Amino acid sequence: MEYGTPQAGKLARPSENNESTSRGKLGLQDQEGIMTDATPAPRRRGRPPSAGVDSGGEVQSLDRAMLILETVAAADGIGLSEIARRAELPNSTVHRLLATLQRRRLVDHDPESGSWTVGVGLFRIGSAYLRIRKLPDIGRPILRDLLQETGETVNLSMLDGRELVCVAQAESHAPVRAFFRLGRRLPIHASAAGKAILAASAPDAQRERVGALDLERFTPNTRVSQRSLAADLAETERRGFAVDDEEHTAGMRCVAAAICDEWGEPVGAVSVSGLAVRMSPERLAAAGALVKEAAARLTALFSGRGTVEL
C-alpha cells in the first residue's frame, strides 16, 4: 500500500466530526477598509520595539541585547562590525551592550582575533531549561492543533526500554474513535510511533534495538521478521513518517513521526490513530504530512534548536 505525500492541509475530517476548524486564520475581513490619517514615521535603524511592551530605554536595551546574543550564538566567532551589520545597530551601541554581556559572562571576546562567542554564563542559563523540560507539557498545544486538523485521536509517546509509553493525548470527539489509556505500553515493532523512533535512530542504535526485540505477532499484518521490519524502517525514513496498517490492532490504522533531542536522538513520537475504514491511503498520507510537521515543531521546542510558531 502506497502512502504518498499530499499537499499540506488536504486532510478531510471524519464524517462523525463535522466541526469546521482552521488554525492560524485571522479575521482579515474585519480589518478591510480601515484607513488612518497618521503619516508613517521614517524607518529608524535597528529592530523596532516589540508590540505591547514599553518602548522605554531599558526595555529597548534588553531587546537589543537579546538580538545581539542571538546573533553571536548563530556564529562560531563573529566580529563587532558584522554583529552590528546583522543586528542593524550602530557599532557604538553593539560595543556597549557586548561589554555588559561580557561582564555577566554571557559572551566571550578573543583580543587577538577580535571575535565574539557565547560565554559559559549563557550555557548555564540554557542548561536550566534542560533540567525542567517535559515533553508532555511542551507538546499539549501542538497535540490540540493536530486534533483540530485531523479530527482523529492524537497521542504522544516516549521510549521506555523496549516499549513505548503513552504520556499525553488529545482524544477525538467522533462517536467511534481510537482510545489509548495514558500510561499504556505499546510494542516498538508493531506501532507507528515505535517504528518512527527506530527509523530516526542512528544505524548502530537501530540495529541494537531491533536485534533485542521480541517480534511478537499481534495481527496478520505484524512485522515478525527483522528483514521485513528493516524494509519498513527504510521506507519510513524515506517518507518521513511511519505507518501502522492494522499491525497491532485489527481495524485500526496510525501514522507517526519521531521527536528528537538536541543531539538528534529520538526521544518520542507523535501519532494520529483512527479506524481503518476512515483512514484510507489518501487520508493516511495527508495525516502523515501533518504529523511530520507537528514532530518538527515538537523537536524544535524540545531541543531548543530552530524556531517555531505556537
N, C-alpha and C positions, 0 to 999 in steps of 0.2 A: 504494500500500500504506500503510495507516494503522498508526501505532505509538503507541497511547495511553499514558497514564501509569498504571501499575498501582499497587496497594497496595505499600508498601515491603516488601522482603524476600520477594516472591512469585515468586522465580525458581527453577524446577526445574532441578536439575543434570543434565548429560548422562548417559545410561544407562551409558556406559563408566566413569563415575567415581561410584560409589555411596557413597562415604565420607560419613558424616553429620558435618557441621561446624556450629558455631554460635559466632558472635563475641560476646563480651561477656556470656555467660551464666555465672553463678556457681552453685556447688553449694549453693543455698539450703536444700535439704532436710537437708543435713548440720548446719545450724545450728538447725533447728526443735527446740523443746522445751528449749533451753538456757536456764537461768534463773540469776540471780545475786542474792545477798543484799545486794549493795552498794547503799547509798542514793544516788540521783543527787545530785550536788553542785548547789547553786544556780547558775543561769546567771550567769556573770561578764560584765561589759561588755567588748566588744572581741572580735576574731577569736580563736578558740581556737588553740592551737599546733598545727602540722602534725603528723600522725601519724608516728611513727617517728623523731622528732628530739628532741633535748634541749629541755626547756621552760625552760631557764635564762634569765636576764635578757638575755644578749647575743643569743641566738637569737630570743627573743621580740621584742626591739627591731628586729632585722633584718626579721622577718616584718612587723612593723607599719610599718616604713619602706617596704618594698616595697608594702604596701597603700596607703600614702599616695601613693607615686609613681604607682600605677595610677589612683588617684582623681584626681590632678591632671592626668594625661595624658588622661583621658577628658573633660576640660572645657577650654573656651577661656577660662581665667581663673576662679578659684574662691576664695572667702573661707575663712578659717581655720575658722569655725564650721560652714560647710557641709561642709568636709573632715571635721571631727570627727563630724558627724552621719552622713555616708555611711559612714565607716570604723568607726563605733560605738566611738570612742575619746574620752577626756577632752580638752578643749581644751588643757590644760597639756601633755599627752603629745604632741599633734599639734604644738604650737608648738615644743617642744624638738627633735623629730625634723626638722621643717622647717628649723630653724636649722642643724642638722648637714648636711642635704642642700643647703642654700644655700651653705654653705662649700665643698662639693665641686662647686658649680655644676651640680648636678642639678636644682635648681628655682630660679626667679627670683621676686622679690617686687616689686610696684609699691606704693610707700609711699602714693601719692595715692589709688588705688582700693582698696588693701588686698588685691588679688587675687594669687593664686599661679599660676604657669605652669611648664611644664617648661623646664629650662635647657639651655644648649649642651653641658654635660657629658654629659647624657643622650643628646643627638644623637650625640656621638662614640662612645658605647658602642653605640648602635643601629647606627651605620654599620659597625662591625666585623662585625656579622652579615651585612650586605650584601656585604662583601668575601669572605666564606668560604662563603656558602650555595651548595649544589649540589643542584639538583632531583633527580637520580638518588638521591643519598644520603637526601634528605628523603623521597622517595617510596616507597622499598622496603617499609617496613612496610605502607603502605596498598595497594600492589600485591598483597602476600601476602594481605591481608584480602579484596581483591576476587576473587582467585583462589579462595579458600575459599568465597566466597559464590556464585560463578557456575560454577566448575568449568571455565572456559574460559581460554585464554591472555590475559594482560593485558600491555599494552605502555605504556611512557611514551615519548613522542616530543617533540622540541624543534624549533623552527623554525630553519632554516639557509638563508637566502636564499629561493629559490623552491621549496625542498624541505623535507621533514621527515626527521629522523634519529632512529632508534630508539635510545634511550640506556639503557633499563632494561626488564627483562622478568620476569614470573612465568609460567612455562610450565605449561600444563595437563598432567595426568597421563593424560588419555584416550588410548587406543591410536592413534586418528586425531585429529589436532589441528592448529590453526594454529601455524605456526612462523615467526618473523622473526629473522634474524641481527642481532645488535647492530651498530649502525653502518649498517644498511641504510637507503637513502634511498627515500622514497615521494613521489609527486606530490601536491601540495596539493589539487588539484581532484578527484582520484579516490580519496581516502581519508577515512574518517570523522574521523580526527584533524585532517587538513588543513582539512576543511570546518568543523569545530568552531572552529578558530583563526580562520578567515575570518569566521565568523558573530559571533565575540566581538570582532572588531576594530572600531575606530571607523569611521564611514561613509567618511571620506576615505581612511583606510588600506586599508579593504576594497576600495574602487573601484580604488585604485592597484595593489594586489596582484592583483586579478582581471584588470585590464587588462594586466598584464605576464605573465600565464600563457600557456603554450602548451597549449591544451586538447587534449592528445593522447588518442586513443581507445584503451582497453585491452580493453574488452568491449562488447557491445551496450548495456549499461546505463550506460556512462560519460557524464557530462555534458560535452558538447563544444561547447555554445553558452553565451555569457555570460548569456543570458536564462534558460535552464533552470537554470544554476548559481545565479543570483541568486534564483530562486524557491525552490530547495533551501535556500539560506542563510537566507532569511526564515523558512522552516518550521523550520529548525534553531534559530534564535534563539527562536522561539515555544515550541518543545518543550523546549529546554534541553539537548539532546544531538543529535549528528549521526549519520546512518546511512549506511553504505556497503553498498548492496544489490547485491553482486556487481559493483561498478563498477570495481574494479581487478583482482580475480582471480575467475574464474568458480568458483562453488561455495563461495565464502567471503563471510560477512557480518560486519559490525563495527559497533559503536556507540562514540562517543567524546564527551568533554566537555572544554572548554578550561580551562587553568590560567592564572591571571593574576598579575601582579606587584602591587606596592603602588600603582601608578598605574592599575590596572585594564586594563593592556595584556596580551594573551595572550602567553605565553612558551612554551607547550607544550600537550600534551593527554594524557589518559589514555584508553585504549581497551580494549575486550574484543572478541576475534575468535573466530569459530567456524565450523564447517561449516554451509552453508546448510540442510542437511537437519535440523540440530539447532536452528538459530537461526530459529525460526518468528516470525511477527509478535508473538505474545504473549511469547515469550522475549526478543525484541529490545527490546520495551517495558520488560520487567522489568529486563533488563541495563542499559538506558539510564537508568533511575531510579537504579540502584546506581552507575553511572559518574558521573552528575551529582553524587551525594552525595560520591563519592571526590574528584572535581575540586574541590568546595567545600572539603574538608578540606585538600587539597594547596595550594590558593590561600591559605588561612588560614596554613598553615605557611610557605609561601614568602614571602608578602608581609608577614607579621608583623601582619596585621590580623585581629582577631577571635580567638576561642579555638577549640581543637579538642581532642578526646579521642583519644589514641592507644591 
